[in-house]
Amino acid sequence: MRGKISGALRLSLREGEKGALKAEYLHAMVWIWDGAEKQAHRRHLLVRREVGANEVSHYCLSNAPLEMPLQKLAQVQAQRYFIEHSFHEAKSECGMADYQVRRWDAWHHHMALVMLAMLFLVKQKMTGREQWQMLFVNDLVTALAHMLPRRQLTAEELAEIIHKRHQRRFSAKKSVTRRNVALE
């Protein structure tokens, strides 16, 4: 879709780091029916293109109240960025994607610790924004890594840690092998 979109409204969505985020929106009410339900449902269809872009960047359906104005729908849809960015920060800075667990309760413990770490970092970011407007979570992680004291491991301690990891891996492999033999 190149050029001006016929009937599109240009809206200012929110303030970004580089100024106001603006996009062109098309809006229509559509009926959605999956064939399994008794009746179709009326939904908002939003089509978004960033100002200056050649291609449509987002399509979305919304079950928001029918009387909700396009400006509000567009602003809410634009907030998705912050949610996705938070997940990216949790994965890259707090180890959300680095779990190696075999039980659901261990996974829940890992995710709870990641969320606590993110809560701490986001609170620090919000507090520090008064002094540093461009402060990000990775800036805080870098600062903490340099400022918090760390005890250096001896060669023997490092060897012991690696040995214990190898024992756990061997034990896990042995357990899986036993289970597979039992299933045969």
Secondary structure per residue as TSV (DSSP state, phi and psi in degrees):
chain	resnum	aa	ss	phi	psi
A	1	M	-	360.0	104.8
A	2	R	-	-108.4	160.5
A	3	G	S	74.4	-163.8
A	4	K	-	-75.7	135.9
A	5	I	-	-82.5	123.2
A	6	S	T	-64.2	125.5
A	7	G	T	82.3	2.0
A	8	A	-	-77.6	147.4
A	9	L	E	-105.4	133.5
A	10	R	E	-90.3	122.5
A	11	L	E	-124.0	145.7
A	12	S	E	-92.9	120.3
A	13	L	E	-92.1	-48.1
A	14	R	E	-169.5	167.1
A	15	E	E	-83.4	130.4
A	16	G	E	-111.2	-176.4
A	17	E	T	-63.3	-30.7
A	18	K	T	-107.1	21.6
A	19	G	E	112.5	-167.6
A	20	A	E	-68.6	134.9
A	21	L	E	-88.2	120.1
A	22	K	E	-121.6	147.7
A	23	A	E	-149.5	158.6
A	24	E	E	-98.7	134.8
A	25	Y	E	-125.1	138.6
A	26	L	E	-109.0	141.8
A	27	H	E	-134.5	135.9
A	28	A	E	-147.7	151.4
A	29	M	E	-92.7	128.4
A	30	V	E	-127.8	158.9
A	31	W	E	-105.0	131.0
A	32	I	E	-116.9	129.1
A	33	W	-	-139.5	127.0
A	34	D	-	-91.6	-1.1
A	35	G	S	88.4	-21.4
A	36	A	S	-92.7	-31.7
A	37	E	S	-82.4	162.7
A	38	K	S	-70.4	-32.3
A	39	Q	S	-141.6	160.7
A	40	A	-	-78.8	159.1
A	41	H	E	-117.0	139.9
A	42	R	E	-85.0	131.3
A	43	R	E	-135.5	159.1
A	44	H	E	-84.9	133.6
A	45	L	E	-109.6	122.5
A	46	L	E	-114.5	133.7
A	47	V	E	-120.9	125.8
A	48	R	E	-122.5	138.9
A	49	R	E	-136.0	130.9
A	50	E	E	-65.5	143.5
A	51	V	T	-62.3	128.0
A	52	G	T	92.9	-11.2
A	53	A	-	-85.8	155.7
A	54	N	S	-91.3	-23.9
A	55	E	S	-115.6	154.2
A	56	V	-	-67.1	135.0
A	57	S	-	-99.7	-27.4
A	58	H	E	-147.2	143.7
A	59	Y	E	-123.5	141.9
A	60	C	E	-153.3	150.4
A	61	L	E	-106.5	142.3
A	62	S	E	-132.1	140.5
A	63	N	-	-100.1	24.6
A	64	A	S	-61.8	160.4
A	65	P	-	-52.9	143.5
A	66	L	T	-60.3	-29.2
A	67	E	T	-86.2	1.2
A	68	M	-	-65.3	130.6
A	69	P	-	-70.8	154.1
A	70	L	H	-58.2	-40.3
A	71	Q	H	-56.8	-44.9
A	72	K	H	-68.0	-43.6
A	73	L	H	-58.1	-44.1
A	74	A	H	-65.5	-41.9
A	75	Q	H	-64.6	-42.3
A	76	V	H	-65.2	-42.4
A	77	Q	H	-62.8	-35.2
A	78	A	H	-71.6	-18.0
A	79	Q	T	-71.9	-15.0
A	80	R	H	-55.1	-33.7
A	81	Y	H	-52.8	-44.7
A	82	F	H	-67.5	-35.6
A	83	I	H	-66.9	-47.8
A	84	E	H	-63.2	-38.6
A	85	H	H	-65.1	-38.7
A	86	S	H	-63.0	-42.0
A	87	F	H	-65.0	-40.0
A	88	H	H	-61.0	-45.2
A	89	E	H	-63.6	-41.0
A	90	A	H	-62.9	-38.1
A	91	K	H	-71.9	-45.3
A	92	S	H	-82.9	-32.0
A	93	E	H	-105.2	-24.9
A	94	C	H	-117.6	5.5
A	95	G	-	76.7	24.2
A	96	M	T	-58.7	-34.1
A	97	A	T	-91.8	2.8
A	98	D	-	-101.0	23.6
A	99	Y	-	-79.4	143.9
A	100	Q	-	-135.5	78.8
A	101	V	-	-126.4	161.9
A	102	R	S	-116.8	-9.5
A	103	R	S	-124.7	150.3
A	104	W	H	-63.2	-36.1
A	105	D	H	-67.7	-33.6
A	106	A	H	-67.3	-38.9
A	107	W	H	-62.5	-43.6
A	108	H	H	-63.4	-39.7
A	109	H	H	-62.1	-44.8
A	110	H	H	-60.4	-47.6
A	111	M	H	-64.3	-36.7
A	112	A	H	-63.5	-42.4
A	113	L	H	-66.5	-38.9
A	114	V	H	-61.4	-44.7
A	115	M	H	-66.3	-37.2
A	116	L	H	-64.4	-42.3
A	117	A	H	-62.6	-42.7
A	118	M	H	-64.7	-39.8
A	119	L	H	-58.9	-47.3
A	120	F	H	-59.6	-48.3
A	121	L	H	-66.0	-40.2
A	122	V	H	-67.5	-39.0
A	123	K	H	-63.1	-41.5
A	124	Q	H	-65.1	-39.5
A	125	K	H	-62.4	-44.3
A	126	M	H	-66.3	-38.4
A	127	T	H	-66.5	-42.3
A	128	G	H	-77.6	-13.0
A	129	R	T	-63.8	-24.8
A	130	E	T	-64.5	-38.1
A	131	Q	T	-89.9	-40.9
A	132	W	-	-122.9	104.3
A	133	Q	T	-69.3	-26.3
A	134	M	T	-100.6	28.0
A	135	L	-	-75.5	130.4
A	136	F	-	-121.7	165.5
A	137	V	H	-60.5	-40.8
A	138	N	H	-65.2	-27.7
A	139	D	H	-63.5	-42.6
A	140	L	H	-67.1	-40.7
A	141	V	H	-62.9	-42.2
A	142	T	H	-62.3	-44.5
A	143	A	H	-62.3	-44.6
A	144	L	H	-64.0	-39.6
A	145	A	H	-62.3	-32.7
A	146	H	H	-85.8	-28.8
A	147	M	H	-92.2	-32.3
A	148	L	S	-75.9	138.1
A	149	P	-	-70.4	143.0
A	150	R	-	-133.2	133.3
A	151	R	-	-83.2	132.5
A	152	Q	-	-76.2	134.5
A	153	L	-	-79.6	144.8
A	154	T	-	-80.2	166.1
A	155	A	H	-61.4	-37.6
A	156	E	H	-66.3	-42.1
A	157	E	H	-64.6	-41.5
A	158	L	H	-63.3	-43.4
A	159	A	H	-61.9	-39.3
A	160	E	H	-65.0	-41.6
A	161	I	H	-61.4	-46.9
A	162	I	H	-64.0	-41.2
A	163	H	H	-60.2	-44.1
A	164	K	H	-64.1	-39.6
A	165	R	H	-61.3	-43.9
A	166	H	H	-63.0	-40.0
A	167	Q	H	-61.9	-43.5
A	168	R	H	-64.1	-41.3
A	169	R	H	-63.6	-43.4
A	170	F	H	-63.2	-42.8
A	171	S	H	-62.5	-42.3
A	172	A	H	-65.1	-41.9
A	173	K	H	-63.9	-42.4
A	174	K	H	-62.1	-41.7
A	175	S	H	-63.6	-43.8
A	176	V	H	-65.1	-41.7
A	177	T	H	-61.2	-45.3
A	178	R	H	-59.7	-43.7
A	179	R	H	-65.3	-41.6
A	180	N	H	-64.9	-38.8
A	181	V	H	-64.5	-40.5
A	182	A	H	-65.6	-30.7
A	183	L	H	-78.6	-20.4
A	184	E	-	-74.7	360.0
